Amino acid sequence: VYSSSPKKVLLKNPSSAPSGFLAFEKVGESYNFYGGGYGHGVGMAQAGAQDMSRNFNKNYAEILKFYYPHANIKTFDNKTARVAITGNDSSTQHKLVKLVSKNKMVVDFKNKQTEVAPGNRLEFKMNGKNLEFYNNGKLVLKGSGVAKIASSNSLIGVPSVKKEHVKTKFPYYPGTLEVKPLTNGKVNLINEVSVEEYLEYVVPSEMSSDFGVEPLKVQSIAARTYTLKNLCLATLRANGYHIDDT
């Protein structure tokens, strides 16, 4: 923070500022603000949406119109998204995939359906050109092709992955999971899930509930629009998924 006259530094990077790159100075009766940070500067500002709702009583449609002035709000039929799960190195390619569920899982692999008891640990990894499927450390099947895993009325946990926002446990996913072999000895892990159910997990990761209902509506619509846009990009379908979880 600089004083206007004489010009000298009073305080660097004030702790109360939302960005470490913020500084301001008083020039006459005016203040000049200088700043920067990690924001992309495109689309909706979450803090701005919260401010418009809380202090100016704007609803979600008015907030959207402010940030996206040339866009229209439309409805759509629910669709299915294929989301690539990234590993601890932020790559969509995994050397090993571990899965677990509190309820029974069913693995569809090599035209066979294998029932897995609740709590059993599954492992999938490549051995040469073959995908190997283990149940509690015991090899069940191996061969070429994709393995699909479902758990009725329960989420599927992935102990082989740890996310930044999950500090004490591994993440769980709704829908079905697919282990897809790659030519480099690794696999993709793809979550096939309805867009609406996917958003139930995306939106809380993007915005806290204390922002309020109207900003959460805006966040939901923005996230849904981003997801639908990627469902329409044919170039990504060659990879077996529409979007990844980053």
C-alpha positions in Angstrom: 0.0 0.0 0.0 1.4 3.4 -1.1 0.8 6.8 0.4 0.1 9.5 -2.1 2.4 12.2 -0.8 5.2 11.7 -0.1 5.1 8.4 -2.1 6.4 5.6 0.0 5.5 2.0 0.9 3.3 1.9 4.0 2.4 -1.8 4.0 3.2 -4.6 1.6 0.5 -7.2 0.8 -2.0 -6.4 3.5 -3.4 -9.6 5.1 -6.9 -8.3 4.9 -6.7 -8.1 1.0 -8.2 -11.1 -0.9 -5.1 -11.2 -3.1 -1.4 -10.9 -2.3 -1.0 -8.8 -5.4 -3.4 -6.0 -4.3 -2.2 -2.5 -3.6 -4.0 0.9 -3.6 -3.1 4.5 -3.4 -5.0 7.7 -2.7 -4.7 10.4 -5.4 -6.5 13.6 -4.4 -10.0 12.6 -3.4 -9.7 9.3 -5.4 -8.2 5.9 -4.8 -6.4 3.8 -7.4 -6.4 0.0 -6.9 -3.8 -2.3 -8.5 -4.2 -6.0 -8.4 -3.7 -9.4 -9.8 -4.1 -13.0 -8.8 -5.0 -16.5 -10.0 -8.5 -15.8 -11.2 -9.2 -16.4 -14.8 -11.2 -13.2 -15.2 -13.8 -14.8 -17.4 -17.4 -15.6 -16.5 -18.9 -15.5 -13.0 -17.1 -14.1 -10.0 -18.3 -16.2 -7.0 -17.8 -13.4 -4.5 -19.5 -11.0 -6.9 -22.5 -13.3 -7.1 -22.7 -13.5 -3.3 -22.5 -9.7 -3.0 -25.2 -9.2 -5.6 -27.5 -11.6 -3.9 -26.8 -10.6 -0.3 -26.5 -6.9 -0.6 -28.5 -6.0 -3.7 -31.2 -8.7 -3.5 -30.5 -10.0 -7.0 -31.9 -13.5 -8.0 -30.0 -16.1 -10.0 -31.4 -14.9 -13.4 -30.3 -11.3 -12.8 -26.8 -12.4 -11.6 -26.4 -14.6 -14.7 -27.5 -11.8 -17.0 -24.9 -9.5 -15.4 -22.0 -11.9 -16.0 -23.3 -13.4 -19.2 -25.2 -10.6 -20.9 -25.7 -12.3 -24.3 -26.7 -15.7 -22.9 -30.2 -17.2 -22.6 -31.3 -19.7 -19.9 -32.8 -22.9 -21.3 -33.8 -26.3 -19.9 -32.6 -29.7 -21.1 -33.2 -33.4 -20.6 -30.8 -35.0 -18.2 -27.8 -36.6 -19.9 -25.0 -39.0 -19.0 -21.5 -37.7 -18.6 -18.2 -39.7 -18.8 -15.8 -38.1 -16.4 -12.1 -39.2 -16.3 -10.8 -39.5 -12.7 -7.3 -38.1 -12.3 -4.7 -39.7 -10.0 -2.4 -38.2 -7.4 -0.2 -36.9 -10.2 -3.2 -35.1 -11.8 -2.9 -37.5 -14.8 -5.9 -39.4 -16.1 -3.7 -42.4 -16.6 -3.3 -44.9 -13.7 -0.8 -47.7 -13.0 -3.2 -49.2 -10.4 -6.9 -48.8 -9.6 -8.3 -49.8 -6.2 -12.0 -49.9 -5.5 -14.2 -50.6 -2.6 -17.9 -50.3 -1.6 -20.0 -50.7 1.5 -22.5 -52.7 -0.6 -22.2 -55.4 -3.2 -20.4 -54.6 -6.4 -20.8 -56.2 -9.8 -17.9 -56.3 -12.2 -18.7 -56.8 -15.9 -15.5 -58.0 -17.6 -14.8 -60.3 -20.5 -18.6 -60.9 -20.9 -18.8 -62.2 -17.3 -20.4 -60.7 -14.3 -18.6 -61.2 -11.0 -20.3 -60.3 -7.7 -18.1 -58.8 -5.1 -19.0 -58.9 -1.4 -19.4 -55.6 0.5 -16.1 -54.3 1.8 -13.9 -56.4 -0.5 -11.0 -54.6 -2.2 -10.8 -54.7 -6.0 -7.6 -54.0 -7.9 -7.1 -53.5 -11.7 -3.8 -53.2 -13.4 -2.2 -54.0 -16.7 0.2 -56.9 -17.2 1.6 -56.6 -20.7 -1.4 -56.2 -23.0 -3.9 -57.8 -20.5 -6.0 -56.1 -17.9 -5.9 -58.1 -14.6 -8.8 -58.0 -12.1 -8.1 -59.0 -8.4 -10.7 -59.5 -5.6 -9.1 -59.2 -2.2 -5.7 -60.0 -3.6 -6.8 -63.0 -5.6 -6.6 -62.9 -9.4 -10.1 -63.4 -10.8 -9.9 -62.6 -14.6 -7.4 -61.2 -17.1 -7.6 -60.3 -20.7 -8.3 -57.5 -23.2 -11.3 -55.2 -23.0 -13.0 -52.8 -20.6 -14.1 -53.6 -17.0 -17.3 -51.9 -15.8 -18.1 -51.8 -12.0 -21.4 -50.9 -10.4 -22.7 -50.9 -6.9 -26.4 -50.8 -6.3 -27.6 -48.0 -4.0 -24.1 -47.2 -2.9 -21.1 -45.1 -3.9 -17.8 -46.7 -5.0 -14.7 -45.6 -3.2 -11.3 -45.3 -4.9 -8.5 -45.8 -2.3 -5.8 -45.5 -5.0 -6.7 -41.8 -5.4 -6.5 -38.9 -2.9 -7.9 -35.5 -3.8 -6.8 -32.2 -2.3 -10.2 -31.4 -0.8 -10.4 -34.9 0.8 -7.6 -34.8 3.4 -8.5 -37.8 5.6 -10.1 -40.3 3.2 -10.3 -41.3 -0.4 -13.1 -40.1 -2.8 -16.3 -41.9 -3.5 -18.3 -41.7 -6.8 -21.9 -42.3 -7.8 -22.9 -44.1 -11.0 -20.6 -46.7 -12.5 -16.9 -46.8 -13.0 -15.1 -48.1 -16.0 -11.5 -49.3 -16.2 -10.2 -48.8 -19.7 -6.8 -50.3 -20.8 -4.3 -48.1 -22.6 -1.5 -49.1 -24.9 1.2 -47.8 -22.5 0.5 -50.3 -19.7 -1.8 -47.9 -17.8 -5.5 -47.5 -17.6 -8.1 -44.7 -17.6 -10.7 -44.7 -14.8 -14.0 -43.2 -16.1 -17.0 -42.3 -14.0 -20.2 -42.7 -16.0 -22.9 -40.6 -14.2 -25.9 -38.5 -14.9 -25.2 -34.8 -15.3 -27.5 -33.9 -12.5 -25.9 -36.4 -10.0 -22.5 -35.2 -11.2 -23.4 -31.6 -10.3 -24.4 -32.7 -6.8 -20.7 -33.3 -6.2 -19.2 -30.6 -8.3 -21.1 -27.6 -7.0 -20.2 -28.1 -3.3 -16.6 -28.4 -4.3 -16.8 -25.1 -6.1 -18.9 -23.0 -3.7 -19.7 -23.3 0.0 -23.3 -23.5 1.1 -23.0 -20.2 3.1 -22.9 -18.3 -0.1 -26.6 -18.6 -0.3 -29.3 -20.2 -2.5 -29.2 -17.7 -5.4 -25.4 -17.8 -5.9 -25.6 -21.6 -5.7 -28.2 -21.6 -8.4 -25.8 -19.5 -10.6 -22.9 -21.9 -9.8 -25.1 -24.9 -10.7 -26.1 -23.4 -14.1 -22.5 -22.4 -14.9 -21.2 -25.8 -14.1 -24.0 -27.6 -16.0 -23.4 -25.4 -19.0 -19.6 -26.2 -18.9 -20.4 -29.9 -18.7 -22.9 -29.8 -21.6 -20.5 -27.9 -23.7 -17.9 -30.7 -23.3 -20.5 -33.4 -24.0 -20.8 -31.8 -27.4 -17.0 -31.9 -28.2 -16.5 -35.0 -30.4 -12.7 -34.6 -30.1 -12.7 -35.7 -26.5 -14.9 -38.8 -27.2 -11.9 -40.5 -28.8 -10.4 -40.6 -25.3 -13.4 -42.4 -23.9 -14.6 -39.5 -21.7 -16.1 -36.0 -22.1 -14.4 -34.2 -19.3 -11.9 -34.9 -16.5 -12.4 -34.1 -12.8 -10.0 -31.2 -12.7 
